[in-house]
Amino acid sequence: MRIFLLFLVIILLLLQYQLWLAPNGMRAVMQLQQDMQVQREKNSVLAARNHLLDAEVQDLKSGNDAIEERARSELGMIRKGETFFQVIEKND
């Protein structure tokens, strides 16, 4: 009976070792869960950015307002009849 009990205790210890300390044990599972959470947060940030870019693409495809805004801000274009004022700051 003692040998059987000792055998069961050894098996229990081996199983506990595999569960908690082995490379594929609970520690690895917890690390993978943390990695998944970090990746989900990154994905949500990227999904929000993609949504904004998609909205901008749709705006550029459908209307002239976005095109005009880009032409004004990036290329410095103005309409006929508009007056352009350039303010130059004095360097001290």
N, C-alpha and C positions, 0 to 999 in steps of 0.2 A: 504494500500500500504506500509506503514511504517513497519508493522509487517512482511510482505513478504520480504522486503529488509533486515530487521534485521535477519530474518530466513536464508536468503541466505548468509549473512556475517558470521553468526555462523557456517553454514555448511562449508563455505570456510575456516574458521579458524580451524575447526576440521580436515578437509582434509589436510591442510597444516601441522598441528601437526603430523598427521599420516605419512605424507610423509617425514618429516625432523627429527622428534624426537622419533617416535615410535621404538620399538626394531627391527622391520623388515623394517625400513625406509631406506632412502638414505644413512645414516651414516653406516648402516650395509652392504649395497650393496658396498659402497666404501671400507670398510674394507675387505670384501670378495674378491674384485678385487685386493687389495694389497696382500692378502694372496695367491691368485692364481698366481700372478707375482713372488712372492718369491718361491713358489712351482715349477713353470716352470723353474726358474733359477737352483734350486736344481736338478730337473730332467735332465736338459741339462748337468750338471756336472757329474751326475751319468751315463748318456747315453754315454758320452765321455769315462768315466772309463770302462764301460762295453765293449765299442768298442775296447779299448786297451787290455782288458783281453781276448776278443774273438780272436783278432789277435794273442795273445800269445799262446792261446790254439791251434789255427790252425797251428801255427809255430811248436809247440811241437808235434802235430800229424803228420805233413808232413815231417819234416826235422830233421837231427841229429845235426845241428849247435846249435840250442837252447838247446838241451839236453847236448851237450858238454859244452856250456857256463855255464849252471847251475852247472854241475859237477865240473867245474874248480872253479867257484866263491864260491859256497856254500859248496862243499865237499873237496876242495883243491886237486882235482885229477890232474895228469899230464899224458902225453902220454909216451909211451916207447921211449927212446932215448932223451927225453927232460931233460934239467938240471933245477933244481928248486933252485932259490936263495931267501933266506929269509933275509930281511933287518930288523934289530932290532934297534930301536931308543934308544939312551941313555937318561935315565931319569935324569934330573938335580935336 
